[in-house]
Amino acid sequence: MLVHLRVPSEVSKLENALARGADALWFEGSASAMADCLRAARQHAASRPQLYVRLDRHGETIEEALNELMPAAPDGIALPVRKGTDVEHLGVKLAVREAELGLEDGITQIIGLVTAPAAIFQLATFTAASHRLAALGFDTQSFAAALSARDLDSGPLNLARNLTLLAAKAAGIPALLIGEETEGFAAASQAAKRDGFEGIVTRSAP
């Protein structure tokens, strides 16, 4: 079971995050703060976890964020997506910046995040969206907010989660569950694994 740990973009807390044994760290915050953390994390041993950054569709534009982030060479970008073309367009932007910076073509992965109902009707479009697409993640809290759902075990929410899982399986990529943080790590991880998810994205300690 893959464990991706969500961490704030604060260099002062980085050493503790790296010591927690996660497979990957997800930095969240402003692009400049995430870039600082990426550079600091790369100074550690080669056994460090994968380093991802999460972008959102508000605040900084994707172009502005990538201008800050790509010189720090993240291993991947996690982005809320509505359809396969969102992944394709991000892939094009990454290819341009990799070429400009002398990075290996295709080295920057994409994790597509299902955060709202519109994506559910386009799940089939992710199957061949891009060779960069490394996983699909279902963001429980964001999707619940989009539904105005108070019950995190509601029928529509569970349906959307299960469809995201099936879409990832159809595409041959891992399905990640971005936890709702209402239960301990062990219980959340076991439940996600039982349902067929290959990884969990959490703020709880592994």
C-alpha positions as CSV (number, residue, x, y, z in Angstrom):
1,M,0.0,0.0,0.0
2,L,1.5,3.3,-1.1
3,V,1.5,6.1,1.5
4,H,1.6,9.7,0.2
5,L,1.9,12.2,3.0
6,R,0.4,15.7,2.6
7,V,2.6,18.3,4.2
8,P,2.6,22.1,4.5
9,S,5.3,23.8,2.5
10,E,7.5,24.8,5.4
11,V,11.2,24.1,5.2
12,S,11.4,24.1,9.0
13,K,9.1,21.0,9.1
14,L,10.7,19.2,6.2
15,E,13.1,17.0,8.2
16,N,10.3,15.6,10.3
17,A,8.2,14.9,7.2
18,L,11.1,13.1,5.5
19,A,11.6,10.9,8.6
20,R,8.1,9.5,8.6
21,G,8.8,6.8,6.0
22,A,6.2,7.8,3.4
23,D,6.6,6.7,-0.2
24,A,5.9,10.3,-1.4
25,L,5.4,13.8,0.0
26,W,2.8,16.1,-1.3
27,F,3.6,19.7,-0.8
28,E,0.7,22.1,-0.5
29,G,0.8,25.9,-0.5
30,S,2.1,28.7,-2.7
31,A,4.3,27.8,-5.6
32,S,7.3,29.6,-4.3
33,A,7.0,27.9,-0.9
34,M,6.6,24.5,-2.5
35,A,9.7,25.2,-4.7
36,D,11.7,26.0,-1.6
37,C,10.7,22.7,-0.1
38,L,11.5,20.8,-3.2
39,R,15.0,22.2,-3.3
40,A,15.6,21.5,0.4
41,A,14.3,17.9,0.1
42,R,16.6,17.2,-2.8
43,Q,19.6,17.9,-0.6
44,H,18.8,14.7,1.4
45,A,19.9,11.2,0.6
46,A,19.0,9.4,-2.6
47,S,16.5,7.3,-0.6
48,R,14.2,10.2,-0.1
49,P,10.5,9.8,-1.1
50,Q,9.0,11.0,-4.3
51,L,8.2,14.7,-4.2
52,Y,4.9,15.9,-5.5
53,V,3.2,19.3,-5.5
54,R,-0.5,19.9,-5.6
55,L,-1.9,22.7,-7.7
56,D,-5.4,24.0,-7.6
57,R,-7.5,25.9,-10.1
58,H,-7.7,29.2,-8.1
59,G,-5.1,31.7,-7.0
60,E,-2.0,31.4,-9.2
61,T,-2.4,30.3,-12.8
62,I,-1.0,27.0,-13.7
63,E,1.6,28.7,-15.9
64,E,2.7,31.0,-13.1
65,A,3.0,28.0,-10.7
66,L,5.0,25.9,-13.2
67,N,7.4,28.8,-13.8
68,E,8.2,28.7,-10.0
69,L,8.1,24.9,-9.6
70,M,9.8,23.4,-12.6
71,P,13.3,24.7,-12.0
72,A,13.0,22.8,-8.6
73,A,12.2,19.6,-10.6
74,P,9.2,18.0,-8.8
75,D,8.7,14.3,-9.5
76,G,5.1,15.0,-10.2
77,I,2.2,17.4,-10.3
78,A,-1.2,16.6,-8.6
79,L,-4.0,18.6,-10.3
80,P,-7.8,18.6,-10.1
81,V,-9.0,17.4,-13.5
82,R,-12.4,17.3,-15.2
83,K,-11.5,15.3,-18.3
84,G,-8.6,13.8,-20.2
85,T,-7.7,16.9,-22.1
86,D,-6.8,18.6,-18.8
87,V,-4.1,16.0,-18.4
88,E,-3.0,16.4,-22.0
89,H,-2.8,20.2,-21.7
90,L,-0.7,20.0,-18.5
91,G,1.5,17.4,-20.2
92,V,2.2,19.8,-23.0
93,K,3.1,22.6,-20.6
94,L,5.4,20.2,-18.7
95,A,7.1,19.1,-21.9
96,V,7.9,22.7,-22.9
97,R,9.4,23.5,-19.5
98,E,11.4,20.2,-19.4
99,A,13.0,21.1,-22.7
100,E,13.8,24.6,-21.6
101,L,15.4,23.4,-18.4
102,G,17.3,20.5,-19.9
103,L,15.2,17.9,-17.9
104,E,14.5,14.4,-19.3
105,D,11.4,14.4,-21.5
106,G,8.5,12.9,-19.6
107,I,10.2,12.8,-16.3
108,T,7.5,14.8,-14.5
109,Q,4.5,12.7,-13.7
110,I,0.8,13.8,-13.4
111,I,-1.7,12.6,-10.8
112,G,-5.2,13.5,-11.8
113,L,-7.5,14.4,-8.9
114,V,-11.2,13.8,-9.1
115,T,-12.7,16.5,-7.0
116,A,-16.2,17.3,-8.5
117,P,-19.1,15.6,-10.3
118,A,-18.2,16.9,-13.8
119,A,-15.2,14.5,-13.8
120,I,-17.3,11.4,-13.2
121,F,-18.9,11.7,-16.6
122,Q,-15.5,12.0,-18.3
123,L,-13.7,9.2,-16.5
124,A,-13.2,7.1,-19.7
125,T,-11.2,10.0,-21.3
126,F,-8.4,9.4,-18.8
127,T,-7.5,6.0,-20.2
128,A,-5.2,7.2,-22.9
129,A,-4.8,10.9,-21.8
130,S,-1.0,10.9,-21.4
131,H,1.9,8.7,-20.7
132,R,2.6,11.0,-17.8
133,L,-0.6,10.1,-16.0
134,A,0.7,8.1,-13.0
135,A,-2.4,7.7,-10.9
136,L,-6.0,8.9,-10.4
137,G,-6.9,10.2,-6.9
138,F,-10.3,10.5,-5.4
139,D,-10.4,13.6,-3.1
140,T,-13.1,12.7,-0.6
141,Q,-13.4,16.1,1.1
142,S,-13.4,18.1,-2.0
143,F,-16.0,15.9,-3.7
144,A,-18.2,16.0,-0.6
145,A,-18.0,19.8,-0.6
146,A,-18.9,19.9,-4.3
147,L,-22.0,17.8,-3.4
148,S,-22.8,19.8,-0.3
149,A,-22.8,16.3,1.4
150,R,-22.5,16.2,5.1
151,D,-22.3,12.4,5.2
152,L,-19.0,11.1,4.0
153,D,-20.5,7.7,3.5
154,S,-23.4,8.9,1.3
155,G,-24.5,6.9,-1.7
156,P,-23.5,9.5,-4.4
157,L,-20.0,10.0,-2.8
158,N,-19.4,6.2,-2.6
159,L,-20.5,5.8,-6.2
160,A,-18.1,8.5,-7.4
161,R,-15.3,7.0,-5.4
162,N,-15.9,3.5,-6.8
163,L,-16.2,4.8,-10.4
164,T,-12.8,6.6,-10.0
165,L,-11.3,3.4,-8.7
166,L,-12.7,1.5,-11.8
167,A,-11.4,4.2,-14.2
168,A,-7.9,3.9,-12.7
169,K,-8.0,0.1,-13.1
170,A,-9.2,0.4,-16.7
171,A,-6.3,2.8,-17.4
172,G,-3.8,0.4,-15.7
173,I,-2.7,3.0,-13.2
174,P,-2.9,3.2,-9.4
175,A,-6.0,4.5,-7.7
176,L,-5.2,6.8,-4.7
177,L,-7.7,7.7,-2.0
178,I,-7.3,11.1,-0.5
179,G,-8.6,10.5,3.0
180,E,-11.2,12.4,4.8
181,E,-9.1,12.5,8.0
182,T,-11.9,11.3,10.3
183,E,-10.2,8.1,11.4
184,G,-6.7,7.0,12.2
185,F,-4.1,6.1,9.6
186,A,-4.2,2.3,10.1
187,A,-8.0,2.1,9.8
188,A,-8.1,4.4,6.8
189,S,-5.3,2.5,5.1
190,Q,-6.9,-0.9,5.7
191,A,-10.3,0.2,4.4
192,A,-8.8,1.7,1.2
193,K,-6.7,-1.4,0.5
194,R,-9.8,-3.6,1.1
195,D,-11.7,-1.6,-1.5
196,G,-8.9,-2.0,-4.1
197,F,-7.0,1.3,-3.8
198,E,-3.3,1.0,-4.2
199,G,-2.4,4.1,-2.1
200,I,-3.7,6.6,0.4
201,V,-2.9,10.3,0.6
202,T,-3.1,11.5,4.2
203,R,-2.0,14.0,6.8
204,S,-1.9,11.3,9.4
205,A,1.4,9.6,10.4
206,P,2.2,6.3,8.7
